[in-house]
Amino acid sequence: MSDITFIATAEGWLYLAGVLDLLGRKLVGWAMDSRMKTELVCAALKQAIGRTGASKGLIVHSDRGVQCASKGYQKLLEKNGFICSMSRKGNCYDNSPMESLWGKLKMEWLNDYTFLG
C-alpha cells in the first residue's frame, strides 16, 4: 500500500511518500522531498522493492493521486510485474491503513516537534 503525506517545517512542506507492507504492518519504503512529484512515489517503491525483494504478482494499492496514476509509476509497477490496485473514486476507506499510519506519525510521534531550517 502506498500514499503521500505532508509535514510542516519552517522551510515549507516536506512531502513523505511511504510503502506499507500490510502483512507485517511495517513501513518498507519511504522517500522525502520538497515537491510532490512522480519521482517521490517511485523512489519509495524502489526502496521497498530493494528492502523486501518483492516479486512478480505483488498487489500494490494506492489512492488515485496523480503521482500513482502517472506513466512513470505505472511503468515501474509493470516492469516489476506488480498488479496495480487503486481506491474507488470518492472512497477513502480503501487506503485507511496508510491514513492510520500517517495519523500516528503526525499526532503521536511528531506532534511536539518543530522542524526548523
PyMOL commands that set and color helices and strands:
alter all, ss='L'
color gray80, all
select helices_A, chain A and resi 38-52+66-69+71-79+92-109
alter helices_A, ss='H'
color red, helices_A
select strands_A, chain A and resi 2-9+12-21+26-33+59-62+83-86
alter strands_A, ss='S'
color yellow, strands_A
deselect
rebuild
show_as cartoon
